[in-house]
Amino acid sequence: MYRETQILKAVPSNIANDFDDNNEMIINVGPQHPSTHGVLHLVITLSGETIKNVEPHLGYIHRSIEKMCESLSYRQFIYVTSRMDYLSSHINNHGCALCVEKGLQIEVPARAKVIRVLMDELTRLASHQLWWGAMAMDVGALTPFFHAFRERETINDIMEETCGARLTMNYMVPGGVMVDLHPNFQTKTKEFIALFKSKIDEYDELVTGNIIFQNRMKDVGVLSKEDAISYGCTGPTARASSVSCDIRKLYPYEVYNQLQFDEVIETGGDCYSRYLVRMREMRQSLSIVEQLIDNIPEGEFQAKTKAVLKLPKGEFYSRIETARGEFGVYIISEGATTPYRIKFRSPGFSNLSALNHMAKGYKIGDLVAIMGSLDLVIPDIDR
Amino acid sequence: MLSLESITNSIHAWLNNTFNPTLALLLEFVIVGTCAIGLFTVLGLVLVLMERKVSAYMQIRLGPNRVGYGGSMQTLADTLKLAVKEGLTPDGADKFLFNLAPFIVIIISMLILAPIPFAKGFQIWDMNIGVLYVSAVSSVSVIGILMAGWASNNKYSLLGAMRSGAQIVSYELSAGLSILSIIVLTGSLKISDIIASQENGWWIFKGHIPAVIAFVIFIIAVTAETNRAPFDLAEAESELTAGFHTEYSGMKFALFFLAEYVNIFIACSLGAILFLGGWMPLHIGNWSGFNHIMDFIPSSIWFISKVFFLIFVIMWFRWTFPRLRVDQLLNLEWKYLLPISMFNLLLMTLVAIMGWHF
């Protein structure tokens, strides 16, 4: 049953009156707070510095994207999904395109498949880089943020040339990709691979090995395997709790089954494991990009599709691995040009739901570290 | 050679010859007060700019570069902006304490300036308990911070102030013990005596390993005492937005900000006085030629460069390390630093008694 929590009154009051009988204090973190990375509102019950309860409140950036999609055609609705998880917009678009292709049984050309995977992995790298900077910033080290952005900029430049945008790319369309790769794409990506291979070691040197950082992350926010499954956690969050859930391995799409890469799994379940999973995933993504960059097949970049797409009557579901976990697209079609109903399964929402379980009993500083390790993107949670 | 000592002496002599002693003393008060306030402002401006430039250098940015040459006037512009901003007092705050807190913090920083010798013979007040005075007065600033945190009627401020209270009180101990280990060697609390005892070598070189340990502990402890990262839990931007000064704006915020930087300066100058010989030039044994050249560098430059080196180290900490958690912070002090510095003090006493130091 939904219960409205006690959100503090806006009228001026004395702090002393805000303590309840158990000497617990209720404090609002957000919607404007430096470490919620967006407009997330957490109502925290504190006893001293120790967290007793965390209750996330959503709705501050709700744009009713699912409802909007119902009035958009099957070509148009994909563009809205870039605005959900804006750090993996390519992957969101890809997931939606996959679902439409599944419904229409469109065969995607080989070149488009490889381009899609390349873009997905570059997006994953960019997303993890930003997360790495933000994670370090959450635990108080401000410098890594700038180092992370320096490398992310290179990926953004690559994206800008091919897709014409740096954040919300809107590059994937049903049947392939919108335009062909820019002539510079291969050389620039190779340059990036060479650059980032040395930089990722620098990342490890600067942050991973730091004793303060390790103390802040180890044994903090422990999520057991059972809890990770029952909360529906996916992506690096679940893989850090030794749950095998990489969609790229379990339900391979595009060319993932022909690639050599490992599903990164850690067993700790704490913030440090989640950190390590993402760091190792970056190396895996780098290796995937390396495998594909010289093997982009020639041919069409887009399949021939009808001008107006109409999904047959029925229900369609596709899933894809974003930088944060499993992204699901569920379309109910009545056979019209627009979907009857669309539901997105966003990874961040399920991961956030485990926050209370993870943060209970830890300190405020740990809450920030836990939220950082979950890699929350609020527009993804709050569609 | 023109030195600051001769300037102060000539001013003193001239005032005493021209006016009667009481008036001369009053005039000296005014001159010293003006100089202290002027120094305070200049220090604030220079250190804020330095911090921004150092952080920019570490973060592959340029830092302020628009106002003045290389951004040198940026802090002045910022201060001007803060001065004309409205100093809000939130509803429900304890207005008297809320407005008093920044002044307490800034007054205490100014008080500690008194025994700091900026050059040979250039010192406001060379009292016989100099070092004790500095460590005693500096611990009062926690009252101002607690006051600010409580009076703001803001929970973030309250949490920040409580953290800061626990932190400053704890780290005072190991800072005090590492100061004591130098006092053991000098046998005097008077700052001019401490500096005079380092004429043929600084204590960090003369005092064997215990002096080095004391120096490291001292730097860690003062970083914590001045609420600087990685011990900036009182502010903890990502946790408590701005900690105890969340609700402050305008000039009241500027006073906190200024006091923070002046406190760093004072802590580092204390470190320079105790371990690096204050304004004493670097002398190596009996290399008389080398020593003679070093003597030519004015004592004020020696002092300022030592202090700024230490400040740079503390800034380096801030832009490199993540922040500790509150329980880890107290663990570090009570479980590691305090026992080590106690043992170190005993060791130092042994060194002093046996006369093993140079």
Interface residues (C-beta under 8 A of the other chain):
Chain A: P12 S13 N14 I15 D18 M25 I27 H33 P34 S35 E49 A136 M137 D138 V139 G140 A141 L142 T143 F145 F146 H147 R150 V207 N210 I212 F213 N215 R216 K363 I364 G365 D366 L367 V368
Chain B: S55 M58 Q59 I60 R61 P90 D91 G92 N153 N154 K155 Y156 L158 L159 R163 A229 P230 D232 L233 A236 E237 S238 E239 L240 T241 W319 T320 F321 P322 R323 L324 R325 V326 D327 Q328
